[in-house]
């Protein structure tokens, strides 16, 4: 599996495929041995042995390649769907597999189906993460159910695309608590606040009524939050010497509409002294900013 992670394209697919064969062979042998072991530890409870979830995660890795590196290959969409189906076959409640299915369905303009898979995926881990944060729990089992950081950035993007803004805010807040030195996350946080503000204004206009004092306070809070987070994104962009011009352009556009950057230290995130400037590979992983 490690060789699949360090290669790209078809080479990565080949390595992951071989890794899956090894996993399945090991699982098959263990299944045959289990009845003879009597009271031996069940397969999924021994941390030293591969599990069905490991197979599912490996299939997800192949599906992601057909969504990205090999997306222009003939039959890529069908192969992507095939590997996602395999991932769900081996672990039907794998949040990453469900999210991949959502991405696939969004890419084929089956938005309602995609939204259902996305909400099911997020529902499997977000409530537990919020509960963990509220209780400052570090219980290992709970942490293991939470998808990797990069996957949750994609979660936030998909939730924004599906206009599930409140849930997107919850995801982004969790990301910032975990690591507040990721430009893409500050950008998404500011962007979703901006979209919430625009949605609230549009609703008020459609209803054709006067703005209430409570609404004015809410709009002000959303505007200031958007400005603060976008200001943080822009300042961090300069400090980390990143090179993602479309993202920077959108940040500046939004700040222009919101009244400009926040002044003073409160809009200036700290940067770890050991940080490394953004690399081209990291920018590729973060993907381009959402269309606007």
Legacy VTK file of the C-alpha trace (Angstrom):
# vtk DataFile Version 3.0
C-alpha trace
ASCII
DATASET POLYDATA
POINTS 292 float
0.000 0.000 0.000
2.890 2.343 0.748
4.124 2.037 -2.856
0.675 3.042 -4.055
0.842 6.175 -1.895
4.168 7.340 -3.298
3.313 6.714 -6.964
0.720 8.295 -9.229
-1.553 7.299 -12.081
-1.619 3.742 -13.376
1.475 2.772 -11.392
-0.322 3.642 -8.163
-3.390 1.674 -9.276
-1.204 -1.377 -9.946
0.447 -1.197 -6.519
-2.866 -0.721 -4.719
-4.334 -3.651 -6.655
-1.485 -5.902 -5.540
-1.890 -4.658 -1.975
-5.594 -5.490 -2.034
-4.807 -9.001 -3.250
-2.435 -9.461 -0.309
-5.031 -8.115 2.140
-7.754 -10.397 0.799
-5.452 -13.405 0.881
-4.515 -12.660 4.500
-8.159 -12.200 5.462
-9.111 -15.445 3.757
-6.385 -17.394 5.566
-7.362 -15.865 8.905
-11.008 -16.744 8.310
-10.044 -20.357 7.685
-7.891 -20.447 10.816
-10.421 -18.798 13.147
-12.707 -21.863 13.674
-9.658 -23.905 14.662
-8.531 -21.262 17.165
-11.539 -21.763 19.437
-11.688 -18.680 21.644
-9.195 -16.753 19.539
-9.648 -13.015 19.108
-12.209 -12.207 16.360
-10.660 -10.977 13.116
-11.810 -7.359 13.321
-10.766 -7.033 16.981
-7.076 -7.895 16.585
-5.248 -4.602 15.870
-2.343 -6.485 14.321
-4.430 -7.987 11.524
-5.901 -6.393 8.380
-9.613 -5.678 8.404
-12.432 -5.265 5.917
-12.076 -1.521 6.449
-8.456 -1.682 5.254
-9.665 -3.269 2.020
-12.349 -0.599 1.689
-9.806 2.204 2.204
-7.542 0.694 -0.458
-10.395 0.593 -2.969
-11.128 4.234 -2.088
-7.527 5.125 -2.958
-7.930 3.605 -6.423
-11.289 5.326 -6.958
-9.722 8.690 -6.049
-7.064 8.178 -8.721
-9.787 7.729 -11.337
-11.419 10.922 -10.069
-8.140 12.853 -10.396
-4.960 11.604 -12.135
-6.726 9.225 -14.532
-9.991 11.139 -14.937
-9.356 11.645 -18.666
-8.723 7.945 -19.338
-11.317 6.065 -21.362
-13.898 4.518 -19.058
-12.535 6.382 -16.007
-15.991 7.218 -14.648
-17.161 3.598 -14.849
-13.973 2.331 -13.183
-14.284 4.954 -10.460
-17.847 3.847 -9.703
-16.766 0.189 -9.736
-14.049 0.754 -7.135
-16.326 2.864 -4.931
-18.908 0.064 -5.041
-16.178 -2.383 -4.006
-15.152 -0.094 -1.137
-18.727 0.028 0.126
-19.097 -3.738 -0.311
-16.269 -4.356 2.138
-17.289 -1.595 4.569
-20.701 -0.077 3.877
-20.297 2.512 6.654
-16.885 3.812 5.578
-17.294 7.633 5.612
-14.555 8.090 3.012
-16.206 5.653 0.607
-19.591 7.334 1.063
-17.991 10.741 0.471
-16.273 9.468 -2.666
-19.624 8.256 -3.935
-20.999 11.732 -3.257
-18.125 13.308 -5.219
-18.713 10.892 -8.087
-22.449 11.630 -8.170
-21.878 15.399 -8.035
-19.436 15.067 -10.939
-22.130 13.274 -12.971
-24.741 15.922 -12.026
-26.780 13.545 -9.866
-26.813 16.136 -7.134
-29.680 14.884 -4.979
-28.205 11.384 -4.743
-24.799 12.905 -4.066
-26.216 15.015 -1.269
-27.773 11.934 0.387
-24.457 10.058 0.359
-22.619 13.124 1.637
-24.974 13.649 4.570
-24.792 9.952 5.458
-20.989 10.135 5.405
-20.792 13.230 7.598
-23.421 11.868 9.963
-21.169 8.910 10.769
-18.399 11.025 12.301
-19.277 14.707 12.799
-21.582 14.247 15.835
-18.900 12.120 17.538
-16.236 14.723 16.773
-18.359 17.531 18.227
-19.055 15.439 21.318
-15.350 14.666 21.646
-14.444 18.345 21.351
-17.053 19.353 23.914
-15.728 16.849 26.443
-12.037 17.248 25.465
-12.033 13.495 24.893
-9.137 11.825 23.132
-10.636 8.342 23.118
-8.774 6.391 20.450
-11.777 4.557 19.023
-13.623 7.823 18.512
-10.618 9.480 16.864
-10.187 6.523 14.509
-13.668 7.070 13.105
-12.859 10.644 12.039
-11.581 10.886 8.428
-8.111 12.343 7.725
-7.628 16.120 7.693
-7.359 16.382 3.894
-10.520 14.334 3.451
-12.415 16.697 5.762
-11.304 19.690 3.674
-13.033 17.979 0.753
-16.031 17.375 3.030
-16.295 21.115 3.690
-16.132 21.893 -0.043
-18.834 19.364 -0.869
-21.087 20.633 1.925
-20.717 24.166 0.599
-21.547 22.927 -2.887
-24.645 21.230 -1.468
-25.539 24.485 0.383
-25.320 22.722 3.755
-23.659 25.802 5.220
-24.181 25.179 8.943
-22.728 21.690 8.703
-19.822 23.059 6.651
-19.116 25.555 9.440
-18.975 22.698 11.968
-16.470 20.814 9.799
-14.291 23.871 9.196
-14.272 24.808 12.891
-13.011 21.328 13.712
-10.262 21.668 11.121
-9.148 25.034 12.503
-9.036 23.678 16.043
-6.802 20.871 14.804
-4.497 23.004 12.634
-4.965 26.743 12.103
-2.100 27.144 9.632
-3.864 25.840 6.509
-4.769 28.610 4.077
-7.453 26.584 2.302
-9.349 26.093 5.568
-9.343 29.813 6.471
-10.492 30.557 2.932
-13.352 28.047 3.135
-14.351 29.404 6.546
-14.578 32.942 5.193
-16.312 31.796 2.020
-19.047 29.891 3.859
-19.718 32.866 6.166
-20.032 35.068 3.092
-22.474 32.611 1.492
-24.546 32.439 4.682
-24.768 36.239 4.662
-25.836 36.345 1.009
-28.425 33.619 1.558
-29.932 35.472 4.530
-30.159 38.717 2.534
-31.748 36.960 -0.444
-34.356 35.346 1.782
-35.266 38.687 3.363
-35.629 40.306 -0.072
-37.824 37.487 -1.375
-40.119 37.884 1.621
-40.387 41.620 0.863
-40.277 42.836 4.457
-38.207 45.143 6.611
-34.974 43.869 8.113
-35.335 43.112 11.805
-32.851 44.244 14.438
-31.998 40.613 15.144
-31.250 40.031 11.469
-29.034 43.098 11.347
-26.988 41.754 14.255
-26.718 38.342 12.629
-25.641 39.849 9.290
-23.045 42.007 11.023
-21.609 38.975 12.826
-21.426 36.961 9.589
-19.768 39.843 7.757
-17.143 40.342 10.449
-16.465 36.610 10.657
-16.045 36.396 6.885
-13.684 39.404 6.876
-11.625 38.009 9.747
-11.213 34.545 8.270
-10.460 35.819 4.773
-7.960 38.278 6.234
-6.295 35.375 8.021
-6.198 33.438 4.759
-4.542 36.319 2.919
-1.952 37.009 5.648
-1.117 33.337 5.973
-0.821 33.145 2.194
1.957 35.724 2.301
3.728 34.234 5.317
3.777 30.735 3.854
4.826 32.059 0.433
2.136 30.102 -1.377
1.471 30.282 -5.101
-2.247 29.728 -5.727
-3.304 32.825 -7.635
-6.974 31.829 -8.208
-7.483 31.365 -4.467
-5.804 34.693 -3.678
-7.866 36.460 -6.347
-11.102 35.145 -4.852
-10.039 36.082 -1.321
-9.295 39.642 -2.464
-12.567 39.835 -4.389
-14.569 38.797 -1.344
-12.665 41.145 0.959
-13.377 43.976 -1.484
-17.105 43.266 -1.250
-16.970 42.996 2.544
-15.127 46.253 3.224
-11.489 45.221 3.075
-9.095 43.432 5.391
-9.484 43.457 9.153
-6.919 45.712 10.786
-4.811 44.914 13.849
-3.446 41.715 15.322
-6.768 39.899 15.719
-6.777 39.083 12.038
-3.184 37.861 12.079
-2.842 34.086 12.677
0.302 32.780 14.312
2.605 30.687 12.185
4.745 27.929 13.639
8.423 28.752 13.514
9.102 25.384 11.861
6.627 25.880 9.011
7.614 25.060 5.455
6.512 27.118 2.464
3.732 25.603 0.362
4.977 23.135 -2.221
3.433 22.477 -5.605
2.407 19.026 -4.378
0.599 20.488 -1.362
-1.230 22.933 -3.614
-2.368 20.095 -5.849
-3.667 18.202 -2.818
-5.591 21.241 -1.593
-7.184 21.623 -5.051
-8.198 24.890 -6.672
-10.664 27.173 -4.926
-14.320 26.521 -5.537
-15.933 28.106 -8.549
-17.670 31.366 -7.914
LINES 1 293
292 0 1 2 3 4 5 6 7 8 9 10 11 12 13 14 15 16 17 18 19 20 21 22 23 24 25 26 27 28 29 30 31 32 33 34 35 36 37 38 39 40 41 42 43 44 45 46 47 48 49 50 51 52 53 54 55 56 57 58 59 60 61 62 63 64 65 66 67 68 69 70 71 72 73 74 75 76 77 78 79 80 81 82 83 84 85 86 87 88 89 90 91 92 93 94 95 96 97 98 99 100 101 102 103 104 105 106 107 108 109 110 111 112 113 114 115 116 117 118 119 120 121 122 123 124 125 126 127 128 129 130 131 132 133 134 135 136 137 138 139 140 141 142 143 144 145 146 147 148 149 150 151 152 153 154 155 156 157 158 159 160 161 162 163 164 165 166 167 168 169 170 171 172 173 174 175 176 177 178 179 180 181 182 183 184 185 186 187 188 189 190 191 192 193 194 195 196 197 198 199 200 201 202 203 204 205 206 207 208 209 210 211 212 213 214 215 216 217 218 219 220 221 222 223 224 225 226 227 228 229 230 231 232 233 234 235 236 237 238 239 240 241 242 243 244 245 246 247 248 249 250 251 252 253 254 255 256 257 258 259 260 261 262 263 264 265 266 267 268 269 270 271 272 273 274 275 276 277 278 279 280 281 282 283 284 285 286 287 288 289 290 291
